[in-house]
Amino acid sequence: MQPSRQDPPAIPHAGPVAAQVPQPLLERPGVRPAGVRQVFRDLGLPYVSNGVIGLIFSASGPIAVTLAVGAAGGLTEDQLASWVFGILFSGGAATLVMSLLYRQPLGFAWSIPGTVLLGPSLQHLSFAEVVGAFFTSGVLVLALGATGVVRRIMAVVPMPIVMSMVAAVFLKFGTDIVSSTQANPVVAAPMVVAFLVLTAVPALGRFLPPVLGTLAVGCLAVAASGQFSFKAGGPILATPVFTLPEFTWAAQLELVVPLALTVLFVQNGQGIAVLRAAGHNPPVNVFAIVSGAFSLLNAGCGAVSACVTGPTNALMTSSGTRQRQYTAAVVFGVLAVACALLAPALTRLMLATPTEFILALGGIAMLRALQQAFVTAFATTFTLGSLVTFVVTMSGMSLFNIHPAFWGLVIGYTVSRVLEHADHAGPHAELKSRTAAPPVKASAN
């Protein structure tokens, strides 16, 4: 397929001259926004499949984490429903706007590490104090994005080191396939077999994308095994609840900086690395600004920060033509906004399926992204820094309530600067550090 004059530009830094071209503070799309007709022309079964899988992934396990943290913190059912509404609506709306504007699959969701670090805080802080930290963190992220400092910091860290952090975070998705197959073979084993068969036989894969086939087989296995336990009753439509924020030094010092760093360098860092590895040119500063703005919207619903996420973007770029992958994000965005309105019913529906179904589906869908992360991290240069980043991130080390992936980047980059002089000082070092390895050939899904 020949790219049209409206197709997104190739990934930057393709040569020494391109690497020196200054970028504006707010990265411009460089293409015309996609209209309705263009979306329907570019839409296809693989992209619909990737968008649907992305939504299922986001609205299952992450929602369960959110509900568990909120319930343990003493939140009411209305507050929990409002939280779920906020994160789904903001993620879907931001994804739709950005993906149509830039003609790239720019997927937004919410910070799962940020949600997890709230657990201990909700035990000794009031929810109003936590919401106050949400608002302040959103303003901080927005301000840092507007200054352009985020892009400058992200440009310093070599791509292999960033992708080693991504590999460490994504590794659990791969091991989840094994653990879920062992724990619930009746559901997970047929899904693995379906994926292998559809991937190994290209003719079948073209007729039924492997991940979509895996989803269909998994649904049949869940139904046939009688493991679908949906509980009827309860509210269907979500009603946002505004919690009046309370700004206290205790909550601000405990939560604001960890939340902001998690959004900018752990969550957004993953998403940027995944998108670059897939051949896209994500707008780093605009990502930060949009994350901050939608975090303020989330805070109004009593919800955790919005951000770009690695897993969601990995799922939406897992197959298909690069110029058409934005349609997977459009599908994801539309479904996320719709599900936000039905947040209580959606939550009950997702939790009605066995955990192993979600783990196996998410792991299988993430395999290609995991493969790409390892290839980019360890194939060429900065391999020692990448290894240290991988080990530190996997160790789970957490200081000052900040996610270990952040410390992995900091320590791995420091070790690389000290011990890998040749990689940093060699010819075209900037080009090698910021350009991903050639993409792994996508499967038919």
C-alpha positions in Angstrom: 0.0 0.0 0.0 1.5 3.3 -1.1 1.3 6.0 1.6 -0.8 9.0 0.6 0.3 12.6 1.2 -1.9 12.5 4.4 -0.1 9.5 5.9 1.8 10.1 9.2 5.5 10.9 8.7 8.0 8.2 9.3 9.7 8.0 12.8 12.1 10.9 13.2 15.8 10.8 13.6 16.3 8.7 10.5 19.6 10.4 9.8 22.1 12.9 11.1 20.4 15.9 9.5 16.9 14.9 10.7 18.2 14.5 14.2 19.3 18.2 14.3 16.0 19.7 13.1 14.5 21.7 16.1 11.0 20.8 17.1 8.4 23.3 18.3 7.3 23.1 22.0 4.0 21.6 21.0 4.6 18.9 18.4 2.4 19.5 15.4 0.5 16.6 13.7 2.0 17.2 10.3 -1.1 15.6 8.8 -4.7 16.5 8.3 -7.0 15.1 11.1 -8.8 12.0 10.1 -12.5 12.5 9.3 -15.3 10.0 9.5 -14.9 8.9 5.8 -11.1 8.4 6.3 -11.6 6.3 9.4 -14.1 4.0 7.7 -11.7 3.7 4.7 -8.8 2.7 6.9 -10.8 0.5 9.4 -10.4 -3.2 9.1 -11.0 -6.4 11.1 -7.4 -6.5 12.6 -7.8 -2.9 13.9 -11.3 -3.6 15.3 -9.8 -6.7 17.0 -6.9 -4.7 18.5 -9.2 -2.0 19.7 -11.6 -4.4 21.3 -8.8 -6.4 23.0 -7.3 -3.1 24.3 -10.7 -2.2 25.9 -11.2 -5.7 27.4 -7.7 -5.6 28.8 -8.1 -2.1 30.3 -11.6 -2.7 31.6 -10.9 -6.0 33.4 -7.7 -6.4 35.5 -7.0 -2.7 35.9 -10.6 -2.1 36.9 -10.3 -4.9 39.4 -7.2 -3.3 40.9 -9.0 0.1 41.1 -12.0 -1.5 42.9 -9.8 -3.4 45.3 -7.7 -0.3 46.3 -10.8 1.9 46.6 -12.8 -0.6 48.6 -9.8 -1.2 51.0 -9.6 2.6 51.4 -13.3 2.8 52.5 -14.7 4.4 49.4 -18.5 4.1 48.9 -20.0 2.3 45.9 -21.0 5.7 44.4 -17.4 6.9 44.7 -16.0 3.8 43.2 -18.5 4.0 40.2 -17.5 7.6 39.8 -13.8 6.7 39.8 -14.4 4.0 37.1 -16.5 6.5 35.0 -13.8 9.1 35.2 -10.8 6.9 34.1 -12.8 5.3 31.3 -14.3 8.5 30.0 -11.0 10.5 30.1 -9.0 7.6 28.6 -11.5 7.2 25.8 -11.9 10.9 25.1 -8.2 11.7 25.1 -7.5 8.7 22.8 -10.2 9.7 20.3 -9.0 13.4 20.1 -5.3 12.6 19.9 -5.5 9.7 17.5 -7.8 11.5 15.1 -5.7 14.7 15.3 -2.3 13.0 14.8 -3.5 10.0 12.7 -1.5 7.7 15.1 -2.7 5.2 17.7 -2.2 7.3 20.8 -3.9 5.4 23.6 -4.6 7.0 27.0 -5.8 5.3 30.1 -5.0 5.7 33.8 -2.1 5.1 36.1 -2.2 1.6 37.6 1.0 2.1 39.6 -0.5 5.4 40.8 -3.6 3.5 41.9 -1.5 0.9 43.8 0.5 3.5 45.7 -2.8 5.0 46.9 -3.6 1.9 48.9 -1.4 2.7 51.9 -2.3 6.4 51.7 -6.0 5.8 51.9 -5.4 4.1 55.2 -4.4 7.3 57.0 -5.5 10.1 54.7 -9.1 11.1 54.0 -10.4 10.7 50.5 -10.7 14.5 50.2 -7.0 14.9 50.9 -6.2 12.3 48.3 -8.4 14.1 45.7 -6.5 17.3 46.6 -3.3 15.5 45.7 -4.9 14.4 42.4 -5.6 18.0 41.5 -2.1 19.2 42.4 -0.5 16.4 40.5 -2.5 17.2 37.4 -1.4 20.8 37.5 2.2 19.8 38.0 2.1 17.4 35.0 0.4 20.0 32.9 3.0 22.6 33.8 6.0 20.4 33.1 4.6 19.5 29.8 4.1 23.1 28.9 7.7 24.0 29.7 9.1 21.3 27.3 11.3 19.8 29.9 9.7 16.4 29.6 10.8 15.9 26.0 14.3 17.1 26.8 14.6 14.6 29.6 13.1 11.7 27.5 15.6 12.6 24.7 18.6 12.0 27.0 17.8 8.4 27.9 18.8 6.0 25.1 16.0 4.0 23.5 17.5 0.5 24.4 17.5 1.5 28.1 13.8 2.7 28.0 12.8 -0.5 26.1 14.5 -2.6 28.8 12.3 -1.0 31.4 9.3 -1.8 29.1 10.5 -5.4 28.8 10.7 -5.8 32.5 7.2 -4.3 33.0 5.7 -6.4 30.1 7.4 -9.7 31.2 4.7 -10.5 33.7 2.2 -10.5 30.8 4.2 -13.3 29.2 4.5 -15.4 32.4 0.8 -14.9 33.0 0.1 -17.1 30.0 2.0 -20.0 31.7 0.5 -19.4 35.2 -3.1 -19.1 33.9 -2.7 -22.2 31.7 -1.5 -24.2 34.7 -4.2 -22.8 37.1 -7.2 -23.1 34.7 -6.3 -25.3 31.7 -9.9 -25.7 30.7 -10.1 -22.0 29.7 -6.5 -21.0 29.0 -5.2 -24.0 27.1 -7.7 -23.8 24.2 -6.8 -20.1 23.9 -3.1 -20.8 23.6 -3.8 -23.6 21.0 -6.1 -21.3 19.0 -3.4 -18.6 18.9 -0.7 -21.0 17.8 -2.8 -22.5 15.1 -4.0 -19.2 13.7 -0.5 -17.8 13.7 1.1 -20.9 12.2 -1.3 -21.1 9.4 -1.3 -17.8 7.5 -4.4 -18.6 5.5 -6.5 -19.1 8.7 -4.9 -16.0 10.3 -6.0 -13.8 7.3 -9.5 -15.1 7.7 -9.6 -14.8 11.5 -6.9 -12.6 13.2 -5.1 -14.8 15.9 -5.9 -12.6 18.9 -9.6 -12.2 17.9 -9.7 -16.0 17.4 -8.1 -16.4 20.8 -10.8 -14.2 22.3 -13.6 -16.1 20.6 -12.2 -19.5 21.8 -11.8 -18.2 25.3 -15.4 -17.0 25.5 -16.6 -20.4 24.3 -14.4 -22.2 26.9 -15.6 -19.9 29.7 -19.2 -20.6 28.7 -18.8 -24.3 28.2 -17.0 -24.8 31.5 -19.7 -22.9 33.4 -17.2 -20.3 34.8 -19.2 -17.2 33.8 -20.9 -15.9 37.0 -22.6 -12.7 36.3 -24.6 -11.1 39.1 -27.7 -9.3 38.0 -29.0 -6.3 39.8 -27.3 -3.1 40.8 -27.0 0.2 39.0 -26.3 0.3 35.2 -25.5 3.9 34.5 -22.6 5.7 36.2 -23.2 9.0 38.0 -20.1 11.1 38.6 -19.6 12.2 42.2 -17.6 15.3 42.9 -15.5 15.2 46.1 -14.5 18.6 47.5 -10.7 18.5 47.6 -8.8 19.2 50.8 -5.2 20.4 50.4 -3.0 19.3 53.2 0.8 19.2 53.4 0.8 15.6 54.5 -1.1 14.4 51.4 0.7 16.7 49.0 4.2 15.7 50.1 3.3 12.0 50.1 1.5 11.7 46.8 2.0 14.6 44.4 5.6 13.9 43.3 5.3 10.1 43.0 2.0 10.5 41.0 3.6 13.0 38.6 6.8 11.0 38.1 4.8 7.9 37.5 2.7 9.5 34.9 5.5 11.3 33.0 8.4 8.8 33.1 6.9 5.4 33.9 3.5 5.4 32.2 4.1 7.9 29.4 7.7 6.6 29.0 6.4 3.1 28.3 3.8 4.4 25.8 6.3 6.6 24.0 8.9 3.8 23.7 6.2 1.3 22.4 4.9 3.7 19.8 8.4 4.6 18.6 9.3 0.9 18.3 6.2 0.5 16.2 7.4 3.2 13.8 5.3 6.1 15.1 6.3 9.6 16.2 4.5 10.4 19.4 4.2 14.0 20.6 6.0 13.8 23.9 5.2 17.3 25.2 1.6 17.2 24.1 1.3 13.8 25.8 2.3 15.5 29.1 -0.1 18.4 28.6 -3.0 16.2 27.7 -2.2 13.8 30.6 -2.3 16.8 33.0 -5.5 18.2 31.6 -7.4 14.9 31.7 -5.9 14.2 35.2 -7.7 17.3 36.4 -10.9 15.9 34.8 -10.3 12.6 36.6 -9.8 14.4 39.9 -13.2 16.0 39.5 -14.6 12.5 39.5 -12.4 11.4 42.4 -10.2 9.4 40.1 -6.4 8.8 39.7 -4.2 10.5 37.1 -4.7 10.0 33.3 -1.7 8.9 31.3 -0.4 7.2 28.1 0.1 3.5 28.8 2.5 1.0 27.3 0.2 -2.1 27.3 -2.7 -0.3 25.6 -0.6 1.1 22.9 1.2 -2.2 22.4 -2.1 -3.9 21.8 -3.2 -1.3 19.3 0.0 -1.5 17.4 0.4 -5.3 17.5 -0.5 -5.8 13.9 -1.6 -4.2 10.6 -0.3 -1.3 8.5 1.3 1.5 10.5 -0.7 4.2 8.6 -4.0 2.5 9.6 -3.3 1.6 13.2 -4.9 4.8 14.5 -8.3 3.2 13.7 -7.7 0.7 16.5 -7.3 3.6 18.9 -10.5 5.1 17.5 -12.3 1.8 18.2 -10.8 1.7 21.7 -11.8 5.3 22.4 -15.4 4.9 21.3 -15.8 1.8 23.3 -14.2 3.3 26.4 -16.5 6.3 26.4 -19.5 4.1 25.9 -18.4 1.8 28.7 -17.8 4.8 31.0 -21.5 5.6 30.8 -22.2 2.0 31.8 -19.4 1.7 34.3 -21.2 -0.2 37.1 -22.7 -2.8 34.7 -19.4 -3.1 32.8 -17.5 -3.7 36.0 -19.8 -6.5 37.1 -19.6 -8.1 33.6 -15.8 -8.1 33.5 -15.5 -9.5 37.0 -17.9 -12.3 36.1 -15.2 -14.0 33.9 -12.4 -16.1 35.5 -9.2 -14.3 36.1 -7.2 -16.7 34.0 -9.3 -15.8 30.9 -8.2 -12.2 31.2 -4.6 -13.0 32.0 -4.2 -15.4 29.1 -5.9 -13.1 26.7 -3.7 -10.1 27.7 -0.5 -12.1 27.7 -1.1 -13.6 24.3 -2.0 -10.2 22.8 1.2 -8.7 24.4 3.7 -11.3 23.1 4.8 -9.4 20.0 5.3 -6.2 22.1 7.3 -8.2 24.6 9.4 -9.6 21.8 10.0 -6.2 20.3 11.0 -4.8 23.7 13.7 -7.4 24.2 15.1 -7.1 20.7 15.4 -3.3 21.0 16.8 -3.4 24.5 19.6 -6.0 23.9 20.3 -6.3 20.2 22.9 -3.5 19.7 24.2 -0.8 22.0 23.8 0.2 25.7 23.3 -3.4 26.6 24.8 -3.1 30.1 22.7 -0.1 31.0 19.7 -2.0 29.6 20.5 -5.0 31.7 20.8 -3.0 34.9 17.5 -1.2 34.1 15.8 -4.5 33.6 17.1 -6.0 36.8 16.3 -3.0 39.0 12.8 -2.7 37.5 12.2 -6.5 38.1 13.5 -6.2 41.6 10.5 -4.2 42.7 12.6 -1.7 44.5 10.4 1.3 45.5 11.8 4.4 47.2 9.7 7.4 48.3 6.5 5.7 46.9 7.9 5.9 43.4 7.5 3.0 41.0 10.6 0.7 40.5 10.5 1.3 36.8 11.5 4.9 37.4 14.5 3.9 39.5 15.4 1.3 36.9 15.7 4.1 34.3 17.7 6.3 36.7 20.1 3.6 37.8 20.4 2.0 34.4 21.2 5.3 32.7 23.7 6.2 35.4 25.6 2.9 35.0 25.5 3.2 31.3 27.0 6.8 31.4 29.8 5.6 33.6 30.6 2.3 32.0 29.5 2.5 28.4 31.5 5.5 27.1 31.8 4.2 23.6 28.1 3.9 23.1 27.5 7.4 24.4 30.4 9.1 22.7 30.6 7.2 19.4 29.5 8.6 16.0 25.8 9.3 15.7 25.4 8.3 19.4 22.2 10.4 19.7 20.7 8.6 16.7 21.5 5.2 18.1 20.1 6.1 21.5 16.7 7.5 20.2 15.9 5.2 17.3 14.4 1.8 17.9 15.6 -1.3 16.3 13.8 -2.5 13.2 10.3 -3.6 14.1 9.6 -7.2 14.6 7.4 -8.5 11.8 3.8 -8.3 12.9 1.6 -11.4 12.9 -1.6 -11.6 10.9 -3.7 -10.6 13.9 
